[in-house]
Amino acid sequence: MRQFITIALLSALPTLSFAHTASPFLLPEVFDSKSDSVSFQSSITVEKFFVPSRNFKTSYQVTNPNGKTESINAAAELKKFNIAEFNLNDDGTYRIRTKEATGNPTKYALVDGHWLRVRPPRPANAAPMQQPPANAEQKAPANQPPRFVAEDQVPANAKTVQTTNIYIAESFVTKGKPSPIPNVENKGFEFKFLTHPNELFTGESLKAQVLMNGKAVPNLEVDVFKGASSYQPNAKRDQPPVKTNAKGEVEVKFNEAGIYLITTAYPEASPDSTKQPAAQTYTYSVTVEVTE
């Protein structure tokens, strides 16, 4: 039996952790529908548990079972999330995907051989930064370079670059019997699904190939999170992460029924600050339902 969880319920999930990087998500009200329309929400989640943290500007592309794609806009744009809806005119599987969604550009400056993230200068009337206790360590480890630099402290001749993060969130809704999903375009960052995302059952797996401009992305970490209601405060949400193999293939196994967020970032953040940041980065997620 399909598990029906409403947008309102998932929006009320508890805020439990801020340990994870922000990720976009797209969440239908149902994944298996018998009605003639379906609504969904999109947002950025910090907790990775479908808790909307902040909104991001996007429109959507809906591809119907016949392969025709239409663009739709949000019916309501709120501070923390968007709500949209579309018609299910035909039986089969529909793909919902964000369109042309980008985060705020991030500026980096090359200072003393390290690429540092540029922060706005601290306002003159801002409260002074709290000093550490007298018995605390006063200095960072000698081998740990700074990660940030204030904009007014960037040397005049320093080389700078700007990174733009592209948000990609997608999900699938089926009316009646599942039908084939759209093929990848071999353009940009994509998941090529090797198993149908609307035919996932407990004890089985979602298999996909991760591609960048049509080429396999090996050894990329993919995070998995399980949704839970506010009546399950002790539910285990973090699932074991998985990695793509040499062919860019990834397998996510499901031991329990529920709604899952599968997310990753490309390229992965590098701890080596001497390497120039990429001009374009991607944060991707797909939301799926697993049934008994």
C-alpha positions as MATLAB code, in Angstrom:
seq = 'MRQFITIALLSALPTLSFAHTASPFLLPEVFDSKSDSVSFQSSITVEKFFVPSRNFKTSYQVTNPNGKTESINAAAELKKFNIAEFNLNDDGTYRIRTKEATGNPTKYALVDGHWLRVRPPRPANAAPMQQPPANAEQKAPANQPPRFVAEDQVPANAKTVQTTNIYIAESFVTKGKPSPIPNVENKGFEFKFLTHPNELFTGESLKAQVLMNGKAVPNLEVDVFKGASSYQPNAKRDQPPVKTNAKGEVEVKFNEAGIYLITTAYPEASPDSTKQPAAQTYTYSVTVEVTE';
ca = [
       0.000    0.000    0.000;
       1.330    3.417   -0.984;
       2.229    5.765    1.861;
       0.434    9.109    1.493;
       2.143   11.991    3.296;
       0.882   15.521    2.787;
       2.967   18.595    2.199;
       1.719   20.140    5.445;
       2.839   17.143    7.480;
       6.314   17.056    5.999;
       6.700   20.797    6.451;
       6.150   20.290   10.182;
       8.978   17.814   10.644;
      11.290   18.659   13.564;
      14.515   20.544   13.059;
      17.102   18.171   14.446;
      20.498   18.739   12.912;
      22.538   21.240   10.939;
      25.442   18.916   10.236;
      24.789   18.599    6.522;
      25.240   20.899    3.567;
      22.138   22.574    2.181;
      20.353   20.704   -0.587;
      17.367   21.445   -2.827;
      14.433   19.055   -2.759;
      11.203   18.579   -4.652;
       8.418   16.727   -2.854;
       5.095   15.612   -4.404;
       2.068   15.233   -2.139;
       1.776   11.639   -3.448;
       3.932    9.467   -5.691;
       1.130    7.192   -6.904;
      -1.963    9.164   -7.821;
      -5.492    8.294   -8.902;
      -6.606   11.906   -9.275;
      -6.373   14.261  -12.252;
      -3.837   16.596  -10.666;
      -1.005   16.607   -8.130;
       0.692   19.314   -6.089;
       4.264   19.489   -4.856;
       6.636   21.740   -2.960;
      10.259   22.712   -3.450;
      12.730   24.239   -1.036;
      16.263   24.146    0.340;
      16.725   21.838    3.320;
      19.689   22.069    5.658;
      18.668   19.086    7.774;
      18.075   16.830    4.731;
      14.837   15.639    6.297;
      12.434   17.582    4.021;
      12.269   20.490    6.476;
      12.074   23.663    4.360;
      14.838   26.040    5.443;
      14.646   28.679    2.703;
      13.164   29.127   -0.718;
      15.060   29.424   -3.976;
      13.935   30.925   -7.251;
      12.964   28.336   -9.847;
      10.365   27.334  -12.375;
       9.669   23.688  -13.245;
       9.617   21.283  -16.147;
       7.051   18.494  -16.188;
       7.544   15.688  -18.710;
       4.412   13.602  -19.267;
       4.239    9.868  -20.156;
       4.195   10.735  -23.860;
       7.518   12.554  -23.610;
       6.083   16.049  -23.949;
       7.620   18.653  -21.639;
       5.862   21.764  -20.367;
       7.119   24.576  -18.164;
       5.118   25.633  -15.121;
       5.556   28.260  -12.426;
       4.844   28.116   -8.723;
       1.261   28.704   -7.662;
       2.572   30.264   -4.437;
       6.041   31.553   -3.559;
       6.543   31.638    0.214;
       9.582   32.539    2.279;
      10.542   28.942    2.952;
       9.097   27.013    0.028;
       7.187   27.071   -3.256;
       3.959   25.214   -3.964;
       2.963   24.205   -7.491;
       0.595   21.805   -9.198;
      -0.023   20.247  -12.600;
      -2.579   18.053  -14.330;
      -2.318   14.301  -14.796;
      -4.149   14.000  -18.103;
      -2.733   10.605  -19.108;
      -1.846    7.400  -17.311;
       1.860    6.767  -16.754;
       4.862    8.374  -15.080;
       5.530   12.123  -14.923;
       8.919   13.659  -14.154;
       9.028   16.948  -12.226;
      12.301   18.865  -12.360;
      13.519   22.305  -11.320;
      14.505   24.633  -14.147;
      17.305   27.205  -14.290;
      17.730   27.315  -10.526;
      20.970   28.810   -9.239;
      22.266   29.866   -5.856;
      23.944   33.168   -5.087;
      27.414   33.360   -6.703;
      30.347   32.734   -4.385;
      33.534   34.783   -4.789;
      37.018   33.432   -4.034;
      40.343   35.262   -3.879;
      43.853   33.833   -4.188;
      45.719   35.044   -1.105;
      49.204   33.726   -0.232;
      48.699   30.699   -2.457;
      45.276   29.737   -1.039;
      41.807   30.285   -2.486;
      39.747   31.920    0.261;
      36.023   32.534    0.234;
      35.332   36.276    0.194;
      32.950   37.553    2.853;
      31.348   41.005    3.003;
      33.204   43.397    5.323;
      31.957   43.456    8.897;
      29.638   46.466    9.479;
      31.169   49.198   11.623;
      28.215   49.117   14.026;
      28.181   45.324   14.351;
      28.511   43.819   17.803;
      32.080   42.807   18.638;
      32.935   39.174   18.138;
      32.826   37.144   21.319;
      36.278   36.401   22.677;
      37.199   32.811   23.565;
      37.715   31.885   27.232;
      41.139   32.647   28.690;
      42.023   28.959   28.851;
      40.998   28.306   25.230;
      43.464   27.889   22.396;
      44.197   31.335   21.001;
      45.518   30.232   17.637;
      44.442   27.816   14.944;
      46.864   24.991   14.171;
      49.874   26.272   12.278;
      49.223   23.942    9.345;
      45.593   25.059    8.906;
      45.257   28.062    6.555;
      42.281   30.421    6.889;
      39.168   29.615    4.828;
      37.686   33.113    4.505;
      38.810   36.670    3.856;
      36.818   39.875    4.285;
      36.158   41.707    1.036;
      37.940   44.840    2.240;
      41.005   42.729    3.115;
      41.511   41.228   -0.354;
      44.809   42.496   -1.854;
      44.298   44.861   -4.787;
      46.199   42.619   -7.210;
      44.735   39.312   -5.989;
      43.268   36.960   -8.575;
      39.556   36.294   -8.001;
      37.039   33.808   -9.400;
      33.306   33.379   -9.032;
      31.505   30.072   -8.530;
      27.862   29.552   -9.444;
      25.977   26.648   -7.877;
      23.217   25.064   -9.972;
      20.364   23.432   -8.052;
      18.775   20.353   -9.618;
      15.893   18.657   -7.816;
      13.562   16.111   -9.356;
      10.929   13.535   -8.522;
       8.420   11.259  -10.254;
       4.659   10.752   -9.967;
       2.747    7.879  -11.556;
      -0.930    7.734  -12.448;
      -2.022    4.159  -13.063;
       0.735    1.906  -14.368;
       4.353    3.199  -14.456;
       5.717    4.101  -17.892;
       9.308    4.680  -19.136;
      10.910    7.877  -17.842;
      12.676   10.461  -20.054;
      16.150    9.656  -21.358;
      19.119   11.666  -20.140;
      20.221   14.563  -22.340;
      23.966   13.998  -21.809;
      24.184   17.645  -20.856;
      25.144   18.949  -17.446;
      24.829   16.860  -14.286;
      22.343   13.976  -14.505;
      21.203   10.732  -12.915;
      20.474    8.034  -15.502;
      18.060    5.730  -13.679;
      18.656    2.033  -14.282;
      15.650    1.057  -12.152;
      12.300    2.828  -12.285;
      12.092    5.465   -9.501;
       8.369    4.772   -9.012;
       8.783    1.007   -8.608;
      10.841    0.774   -5.426;
      10.074   -1.802   -2.746;
      11.511   -2.741    0.635;
      14.546   -5.014    0.276;
      15.270   -3.762   -3.242;
      17.529   -1.043   -4.629;
      17.521    2.075   -6.722;
      20.256    1.850   -9.345;
      21.488    4.778  -11.408;
      24.474    6.022  -13.364;
      25.801    9.472  -12.505;
      26.837   11.508  -15.541;
      28.463   14.851  -16.242;
      27.962   15.948  -19.842;
      27.307   12.313  -20.713;
      30.492   10.985  -19.072;
      30.464    8.717  -16.017;
      31.379   10.300  -12.666;
      33.332    7.705  -10.624;
      33.961    7.657   -6.880;
      31.336   10.305   -6.063;
      29.714   10.140   -2.631;
      25.914   10.068   -2.614;
      24.022   10.779    0.621;
      20.730    9.120    1.557;
      18.187   10.452    4.067;
      14.875    8.982    5.221;
      11.875   11.176    5.910;
       9.993   10.923    9.201;
       6.976   12.612   10.729;
       6.875   14.789   13.840;
       5.510   11.737   15.676;
       8.838    9.958   15.120;
      11.386   12.191   16.891;
      13.840    9.341   17.359;
      13.633    7.975   13.816;
      16.957    7.313   12.116;
      17.120    9.689    9.179;
      20.768    9.488    8.101;
      21.341    6.371    6.016;
      24.783    5.007    5.060;
      26.243    7.010    2.164;
      27.169    5.192   -1.028;
      29.733    5.866   -3.762;
      29.673    5.521   -7.513;
      31.897    2.824   -9.001;
      34.362    3.179  -11.876;
      31.436    3.304  -14.340;
      29.661    5.997  -12.356;
      27.023    3.521  -11.201;
      25.466    3.786   -7.759;
      23.139    1.482   -5.841;
      20.948    2.608   -2.939;
      19.431   -0.248   -0.924;
      16.240    0.234    1.067;
      15.539   -1.778    4.194;
      12.416    0.150    5.210;
       9.417    1.663    3.497;
       9.194    5.442    3.438;
      10.189    8.559    1.542;
      13.886    9.074    0.819;
      16.004   12.013   -0.287;
      19.045   11.015   -2.351;
      21.459   13.890   -2.846;
      24.993   14.690   -3.957;
      27.219   17.572   -5.028;
      29.605   17.815   -7.989;
      32.436   18.434   -7.953;
      32.953   17.384   -4.354;
      34.440   20.014   -2.055;
      38.215   19.762   -2.007;
      40.155   20.228    1.245;
      43.078   21.516   -0.844;
      42.659   25.298   -0.860;
      45.531   25.677   -3.327;
      43.272   24.343   -6.111;
      41.206   26.902   -7.994;
      37.450   26.477   -7.341;
      35.300   25.330  -10.249;
      33.362   28.025  -12.072;
      30.203   25.901  -11.923;
      29.078   23.431   -9.269;
      25.960   21.266   -9.003;
      23.813   20.222   -6.056;
      21.407   17.440   -7.032;
      18.613   15.544   -5.312;
      15.873   13.092   -6.171;
      12.976   12.258   -3.856;
      11.520    8.741   -4.056;
       9.027    6.577   -2.196;
       9.716    2.984   -1.142;
       6.739    0.738   -0.437;
       6.277   -2.597    1.279;
];
